[in-house]
């Protein structure tokens, strides 16, 4: 980025979560008709904070029977940080009863289902 001598503040736009940016200030000098680039500061590394991840990918159901189901998934395409856990939300469709459980990774086995009832599941990833 080019700035002039009156610039005392520079704002980055489009910063991505959980990314390291290296910044250094240089001066472009003209001495005897030659252009010289001189470092005025050492490199400063700045880390952007974590943000909410995108949804986990490829949610699959297997080993289903009347009382249990196994859920598997892949991590989010954009974790935007370090994934610390996943929240499994289960909704019994007819009654609307909702339960949540936090797990550290895939797969997850949901037990104690009641036969002949319809359930919805959602998996959400979390960072710090």
Buried (B, 14 or more C-beta within 10 A) or exposed (E): EEEEEEEEEEEEEEEEBBEEEEEEEEEEEEEEEEEEEEEEEEEEEEEBEBBBBEEBEEBEEEEEEEEEBBBBBEBBEBBBBEBEEBEBEBBBEEEEEEEEEEBEEBEBEBEEBEEEEEBEBBBBBBBE
